[in-house]
């Protein structure tokens, strides 16, 4: 089967969002019956160190319903605030994250909406060219896939293109065991010239038997972080211990290994991330958690 044929199959799978049939259609994870509410204990700050050097931090505040009110993500090496966001919730299902998205200026925002019947979250940015994404989730609240479609046409009709990107997640229990990320780009010129290109990457995840009470997986997934962290996505139930990738049919030499220190309740005190190339360590990062 050609790669682009496979990718079209992925888009068809994602068209059903997170539905899996059965009597639990419309069921959502229990977050004290409030959408966007995060479980206690609430994380106030995550600081990321390399050796003894603070390289990055994530700081959070919450409203009286346990929903994120502010998020500040800071690159301490450059001094830039990568994210400086204020969250509002216009209704039960909606979210707006407004502020700074580095390197964009302030005054930009992302809107998101949960559809509990279809088990989908739709989200997109306010700026020109921002893509519309849809992420599906299952009855456990674990993400099942993400997709986006972007169409473009020149004003004079000289050129048109369609880009489609999808991530389909295979689940084992309430954990994402692998994701297949694929894109298809097709274009046609006024003179009739056309082309189609595609690419595919498979990422595999290994887990411990320890519960992921802080949704630490969100710091490891390629995602729209401001939306995923507020929604509790990807929602994997266990802590990730290893990540590996395959490009097409070729295994990548890079890998990631993780170890955790937990308190007596199973909450993360710190997580150590070791990024490797073959047997060589490239970077070691330590994530230290603080709570309200």
N, C-alpha and C positions, 0 to 999 in steps of 0.2 A: 504494500500500500504506500502511495506517495505521501510525503510529509504533509503537503497542504491538504490532502484528503483527510488525513488523520486530524489535522487541526480543525477542519470543518466539523468533524465528528465531536470534537471537544466543545465547540460552540453550541452544537445541538444539545449536548448534555447540560451545559450551563443554562440553556434556555428555560429549563425546568426549575432553576434556582435551587433552593435547599429542600424542595419537597421530596419526600420518600414514601408517600402514601400512608395508609393505615389510619387508625383512629386518632393519632396524635397530631394531625394537621393543625397548624396554627399555634401549637404549643411553643412557648418560649422558655428560656432558662429562668429560674426563679431568682430574680434580683430584688427581693422584697416587694414584688409586684410593681416595681417602677422601672420602666424602660430607661436605659442608660445608667442606672444606678450600679455602682461597683461594690463588691463584697468587702466587709471589714476583715482585718484591719486595713484602713485606707493608707496608701503609700503617700508620704509627703515629699520625699526626695529620693532619687537614685543617682549616686555619684559613680562615675566610671574612671578608674585609675589604670595607668600603665606604670609598673613599678610603684613609685611613691608620688607620681605626677598625676594630678587631676586633669583629665583631658576633656571630659564632657559631663554634663549633669542634666537631669530632668526634675523640675520642681512642679508640684501640683497643689491646688487648693480645690475645695469641693463646696457644693451648696448643701442646704439642709436635708436634701433627699439622697445624698451620697453620690451625686453626679459631678463630673469634673467641672469646675468653675474657671480655673486658669491653668495653663500649661506653659512653662518656660523651659526651652531646651537650649543650653548654652555650650558653645565650643570654647573651652577655656584656653586652648592654645592660641586661637586668633582673637578671642574676646567677643566674637559675634554671637548674637542671639539667633539661633537657627529657627526657632519658633518662639513667639511671644503672643499667646492667644487667650482670648476671653470667650467662654462658651455661654450660649443662651439656648433655651429650649422653648420655642414658640408654642408647642403643644406636646402631647404625650409622646408622639412618634418622631418629632422633628428635632434637629440639632443645627446650630450655627456656631462655627469656630471662626472668630474674627480677630485680625491683628497682623502680625508680621510673619511672613514665610520667606526665609532667606533663600536666594538673594533678592527676592521681590520686596517691594516697599510695604509699608503698613497700609491699612485700608483694604486689604484683600480678605476674602472669607471663603470657607467651605460650608456648604449646606449638605445635610444628610437626613435620610428618612428611613425608618424601619417599617417594613410591611410584615406584620406578624402572621398573616394568612399565607403569603407566598414564601415566608422566611427569607427575605432579601433585605439588604441595606443598599440604597442608591445614594451616591455622593458625587459632588463635582465642585470645582473651584469657580470663583466669580470672574477670574481674569480671562482675557482673550486667549483662546487656544486650550483652555483647561478641558481635560477629558472627563466624560461621565463614566463612572465605574459602578458596577453592581457586584456585590458579594452575597452569595447564598450561605445559609447555615442550616444545620439539621436540628432535630428535636433536643439534642444535648447542648446546643449553642456552639457547636464546632463548625468552623468554616468549611464549605464544600467546594467553593470555586469563586473566581473573580473574572469579569469580562469587561471589555470596552470596545466600542466601535467609533472610528473617526473618519468622516468623509470630508474631502476637500475638493473644490473646483475653482480654477482661476476665473476671474470676473469675465474675461473675454472668451472663456471656453477653450483656451489653448491646452489646458492640462487638467486632469482630474485624477484623484487617487482615493483609495479606500484602505484604511488600516484596521486590522482586527487583532486584538490581543486577548489571550485567555490563560487563566491558571486553573487547572482542575486538580483537586486534592483527593487522594485516596485515604480513606479512614480505616483505622484499626481501633475498635472500641471508640473512645471519645478523643482520639489523638490522630493527627495528620501524619500518616506514615510516609507519604511522598507527594510531591506536587509536580505536575507537568506544565511548564510554561511555554506557550507557543505564540508566534505572531505570523500574520500573513499580510503582506503589502502588495497591492495591485495598483497599477497606474496605466493611464492611456493618454496619448497626446492627440492634438488636433489632426496630425498627419496620419493617425492610425497606428502608430507605434505603441506597443504595450509590453508590460512585463509583470511577472509575479515572482515574489521571493518569500521564503519562509525560514523560520528558525525554531529550534526546540531545545529546551533544557529540562532535565529531570533532577529534582532535589529530593534526597532521602533523609529521613529523620529517625533517630533512635531515642528511646526514652528509658528513664529509670522507673522504679515502682513508687516514686515519691510524688505526691500531689503538687500540681502547679497552682498554688493558692493565689499568687500575685500575677498570673497571666504573663510570666516572664517571656514566653514565646514571642510576644509582640515585639520585643527588642531584637529578635533574631530573624524575623520574617521580612522580606521585601514587601512593603505595604504602605498605604496612606496612613501614616502613624497617628495623626490627630484624631481620625475617625475610629481606627481599630482600637486604640487604647481606651477611648470613651465607650465603645460598644463591647469591650471584653473579648475581642477577636485576637487571635484565631481560636481561642477557647479550648486549647488542648488540655486534657485533664491531668497529664503527667509532665514532669520536667524533662526537657530535651537534654540528652547527653552527647549526641553526635549528629553532625550534618555532613553529607557528601553530595557530589553532583556528577551528572553525566551530560555531556554536550553531544547531542545526537546519539551516537553509539560509542562515544569515546569517554571513558572515565576521566574526570578532572583530577589533577594531582593535589588540589587544595582540599582541606577538610577542616572541620571545627569540632573541638572536644570541650565539654563543660562539666564542672564539678560544683557542688553547692554546699553551703553551710546553713543549716536551718535551726530555728529555735525549737523549744519544746512543743509548740503548737503546730509545727510544720511550716511556719512562715520563713521566707528567705531572709537571712542575715546578709549573706553575700554569695555571689556566683562568680566563678573564675572561668573565663573563656580563653581557650588556646587555639589560635588560628595557625594552621600548618600548611606547608608545601612539601608533600612527601613526608619524610621523617624530620624535616627541619621546622623549628618553631619560628613563625614570622612575627607574631604579636600576641602578647598575653594581656588581657584586660580583666580587671576585677570590678564587678558591679556591687556597690554597697547600698543597702536599703535602709531608709528611715521611715518611721510611721507616725501618724498623728496620735 
